[in-house]
């Protein structure tokens, strides 16, 4: 080990492996690494060629605007999703080809399912929900920004640092093969002395801090920054779910940070928390990890439930059915989700009473979840349903999510879990709740709020294609896994020899290709819509005949969000104003608006944390100390900045807002018949 | 068995075809059969809550789509009777299912030996093979578990490496096996036949090969098998130390010097299982060189 470079040397890249031993497995690894390197180089070239560095720095990387931070979260999630979906397709391909030998080594397959899971949970699902909450919540509650705009930037920086580590692991060294849960003792230094588990640990620890800070930020924002008159029971449902998710982030992230750090102490400093010898016990790891792990799935799915509530009432042109029920159900889910974690290891050999208690608690969650689904159905009842893209996702959610719920009820029974635990049945179940639940919810949310932050709608026709491809691809890929699981096929299998599995594995492999096409179509939709943004523009701000506050302002939303902070007198305030016939009232007076100045704090902490994480992985101790020191250093430097806010003069606000109000006065609204046509400029006309 | 449950079973049978032979959907013993029954029961009861969604959503989307001029009640937002149904029916379902969960969990307790005087089998998970010890019979086998029909069997499980999970789907399902600890799994076969046992917890390169052939034999055949095993090579502490090293069944075959047939041995050390469990509790560290699953494992007597 060199004092300057730690465990690092020239022979740790997939390129050196491929040169030394050019088989299919190593060429696939080298190809993936090359893709990352070429992608990074192309991005650098593109930014330089188009002279975009300045804009990137000033408009994005140093901004404290919640909408832009939200967009950056979503972009991060989509980039990471591209990698993780491709990994999923490669794994399905390996299994589909396995009776003919497959093309990957067992270790490479292990890396694939470990990065796939880690990325999908920590760097796709989490940034998606945090991004969407960032975009929508301040607008829904009538706030100018989140409570701590600079900390928001730091959260993004830490999440990005974690994602960067996972990307670097593709090029330098190898990632863990211990799965996204990294169970010891397999991940202990005795069994896995390499850098893989360290990459996992530091990616999760660093991004975990970011997520916890996001939780604090959103909770305080919702508690303190609601517009006057917006009592808790007037908040839109998405804000309610965001509040529950925020509280859960605060309490659920520390356990995983702690269990990962304990594992790091075992690996690096000879501790014995989870080792085989000297009193270590891996059961403690499973216990602590799932104290995070189970609430985590509700952290992810609650904001999706929020999206469904918004989408269902908006696109049926109805008041949301059962608001109070939905709020109670959301809170109930958030609380009960902390009492079920043991169902992830019913098979660990503990007594019946424990298993029974946690099994029943698990089933109890189905009650509030069922109520929510019925509430959305009651919202559709006697509505005027428009089958727009978010509604197609909602349809897919309805039909598929209850199947996931059904398999969840089965798994809640310890007796059945003894048979299907650790099999593809379990894999089918959690993809069945995470894809139709979280992913469809987030994609519906992106379609729904996209015009609010970018000022133009997404192409409807392409969006519909994408949605149906996701739904079809999901069914083909994951429903066969239920059968495979019942046949006893374990998860994480690089190969198998039972020909009875083959037809189902082949269908799943084909389904994975459909999902890949669905993802490509998603990017095509974004690209084509951006090209046609003039035709799709909705500058007047209300393309869907929306019901909550965010639709009462221009699109894209101005950086100050609301020219004048609204006074709220009812739930679904904007819908009430429109029904009364007095939306868009001209304010009597404008005031100066104070907004946070740009700062490089988030970007600095992102760099420092990435360096620190990389150095800890490779045992480059001086660099780790430097990275660790730079973080408080950056905070101290920031503390000396006296001017942290800038003022937007009332006159400028008045000019922009009056111009928008004048445009509305001149414009003719469109009915919902023309919702997806060019005529829709974002002013809704009453239906009859 | 209710009618929907029967339908589900038939559909599963049709789609899975011959592949079912190994799993708990075509059980070899009463535990797996009861687990299957419980699965069908839970599915059937839960369908009461699920079916309205599967039927209702397409109907709602068709009936109330815009332009069809169906009735429109934009301010319908609360109904007391509906609330009772929405909260009440799922609650009742959970009460019924909770009762069954409770009952089934106790009835199918894996640590229950399933009868008096069970056959004791000690199971040691290794990378990437399973070792079975029959202490009373002084027999050991690798990669094959043989049990007599109609006799209760109690497995005691541990590993001498990372955590694993031992599953015999057609008989009893799975239980984790962990180093330094002992878990229990009871089983009882109702008819003779074969099944597959496997590790379901990923443990590295040879994970996919870590299979076990489980044979349920008549009492006489079983006795013959045991007698034959006692004529095989001896498994003592030294032989175990070599066998435990990372490797699949083919490697084990080479180590043991058994060219063909089942890998069966005479158990020369009745305390082997206890020793394997105890060695992590000696109050001193067990280095990588002493841990069989570790890449740095060096059995005693071999040069480092």
Interface residues (C-beta under 8 A of the other chain):
Chain A: X105 X106 X107 X110 X177 X178 X179 X183 X185 X186 X189 X190 X191 X193 X276 X277 X278 X282 X283 X316 X317 X318 X319 X320 X321 X322 X323 X324 X325 X345 X347 X348 X349 X352 X355 X356 X359 X360 X363 X364 X366 X367 X370 X371 X373 X374 X375 X377 X378 X380 X381 X382 X383 X384 X385 X386 X387 X395 X398 X399 X402 X403 X405 X406 X409 X410 X412 X413 X414 X415 X416 X418 X419 X421 X422 X423 X483 X486 X487 X488 X490 X491 X492 X493 X494 X495 X496 X498 X500 X501 X672
Chain B: X12 X15 X16 X17 X18 X19 X20 X21 X22 X23 X24 X25 X32 X34 X35 X38 X39 X42 X43 X46 X47 X49 X50 X52 X53 X54 X56 X57 X58 X60 X61 X64 X65 X66 X70 X71 X72 X73 X74 X75 X76 X77 X78 X79 X82 X83 X86 X87 X90 X91 X94 X97 X98 X100 X101 X102 X104 X105 X106 X108 X109 X110 X111 X161 X162 X163 X165 X167 X169 X172 X173 X174 X175 X176 X178 X179 X180 X181 X183 X184 X196 X198 X199 X200 X201 X202 X203 X204 X205 X206 X207 X208 X280 X283 X284 X285 X286 X288 X291 X293 X294 X295 X296
